[in-house]
Amino acid sequence: MERTYWLLWEKFLKKNDLKPFVSGLLCDARSLVMVLSQVMVLGLPLVRSTSWRGGYEAMFHTLSDGDLLDAFAEFLMEAGV
C-alpha cells in the first residue's frame, strides 16, 4: 500500500526542491525521522476524515518501518537527486 504513494511523494519533493534535503534526512538523520513518525501518530485522528488520509497513513507507516524507510530512500536515490 505504502509504495503506491512513493512516485507521488517523489514528484512533490522534486517540484518543491526538497528532494536533496529529504534524501539526506532519510540517510543521515534516521533517529529524527523515527521521532517524526511517532509525532505523526498524534495527527492520525485529525486526518481520518480527510481525502488525503491514505497518503498520511502510508507516510506514517513508511517512516516508522525501517525496511520501508530504507527502500524509500533507495527509491529516491534511484530516481535521481
DAGI-V934835 format. One record per backbone hydrogen bond with DSSP energy under -1.0 kcal/mol. CO is the residue of the C=O (numbers start at 1). NH is the residue of the N-H. E is the energy in kcal/mol with one decimal. If there is no record, write none. Layout:
co = <CO | CO>
nh = <NH | NH>
e = <E | E>
This chain:
co = <1 | 2 | 5 | 6 | 7 | 8 | 9 | 10 | 11 | 12 | 13 | 13 | 14 | 18 | 19 | 20 | 21 | 22 | 23 | 24 | 25 | 29 | 30 | 31 | 32 | 33 | 34 | 35 | 36 | 39 | 41 | 43 | 47 | 50 | 52 | 53 | 54 | 55 | 56 | 57 | 58 | 59 | 60 | 61 | 65 | 66 | 67 | 68 | 69 | 70 | 71 | 72 | 73 | 74 | 75>
nh = <4 | 5 | 9 | 10 | 11 | 12 | 13 | 14 | 15 | 16 | 18 | 19 | 17 | 22 | 23 | 24 | 25 | 26 | 27 | 28 | 29 | 33 | 34 | 35 | 36 | 37 | 38 | 39 | 40 | 42 | 44 | 47 | 50 | 53 | 56 | 57 | 58 | 59 | 60 | 61 | 62 | 63 | 64 | 65 | 69 | 70 | 71 | 72 | 73 | 74 | 75 | 76 | 77 | 78 | 79>
e = <-1.1 | -1.7 | -2.8 | -2.7 | -2.3 | -2.1 | -2.8 | -2.4 | -2.6 | -1.9 | -3.0 | -1.1 | -1.2 | -2.9 | -2.7 | -2.2 | -2.3 | -2.7 | -1.7 | -3.2 | -2.0 | -1.9 | -2.1 | -2.0 | -2.4 | -2.2 | -1.6 | -2.0 | -1.9 | -1.3 | -1.0 | -1.4 | -1.8 | -1.0 | -2.0 | -2.8 | -2.4 | -2.3 | -2.5 | -2.5 | -2.5 | -2.8 | -1.7 | -1.0 | -2.7 | -2.2 | -2.2 | -2.6 | -2.4 | -2.3 | -2.2 | -2.5 | -1.9 | -2.6 | -2.1>
